[in-house]
């Protein structure tokens, strides 16, 4: 009887120690999980802020490009920059010189100058902005799905 009681007591003590070890491991896992969730939530919040800043910048660029001042400059640019001879080099140089003269006084003229120098049309810029907005919206939707 005494031997049986000692075996039972030893198994009970061993079982208790195993249970306490498992509780300690579970508590550590829980604490690690909580910390990981906090980090991921913080990262997600930062991503959302950055994405919103990007969207705000794109919307501001669209406002600038669609403003009456922009339309006026682009209209003037298409009516004032007419090639009068076969020398495209002279016409391009004249157009660039006119834009350079306006650039210090107008951020929009600076933008148009950069576009002209790189050979990008206004329509291409608008299409690229639209594409960028679509990508940003898709990323935002994916972030929302990932967060859930």
Rosetta blueprint (number, residue, H / E / L):
1 X L
2 X H
3 X H
4 X H
5 X H
6 X H
7 X H
8 X H
9 X H
10 X H
11 X H
12 X H
13 X H
14 X H
15 X H
16 X H
17 X H
18 X H
19 X H
20 X H
21 X H
22 X H
23 X H
24 X H
25 X H
26 X H
27 X H
28 X H
29 X H
30 X H
31 X H
32 X H
33 X H
34 X H
35 X H
36 X H
37 X H
38 X H
39 X H
40 X H
41 X H
42 X H
43 X H
44 X H
45 X H
46 X H
47 X H
48 X H
49 X H
50 X H
51 X H
52 X H
53 X H
54 X H
55 X H
56 X H
57 X H
58 X H
59 X H
60 X H
61 X H
62 X H
63 X H
64 X H
65 X H
66 X H
67 X L
68 X H
69 X H
70 X H
71 X H
72 X H
73 X H
74 X H
75 X H
76 X H
77 X H
78 X H
79 X H
80 X H
81 X L
82 X L
83 X L
84 X L
85 X L
86 X L
87 X L
88 X H
89 X H
90 X H
91 X H
92 X H
93 X H
94 X H
95 X H
96 X H
97 X H
98 X H
99 X H
100 X H
101 X H
102 X H
103 X H
104 X L
105 X L
106 X L
107 X H
108 X H
109 X H
110 X H
111 X H
112 X H
113 X H
114 X H
115 X H
116 X H
117 X H
118 X H
119 X L
120 X L
121 X L
122 X H
123 X H
124 X H
125 X H
126 X H
127 X H
128 X H
129 X H
130 X H
131 X H
132 X H
133 X H
134 X H
135 X H
136 X H
137 X H
138 X H
139 X H
140 X H
141 X H
142 X H
143 X H
144 X H
145 X H
146 X H
147 X H
148 X L
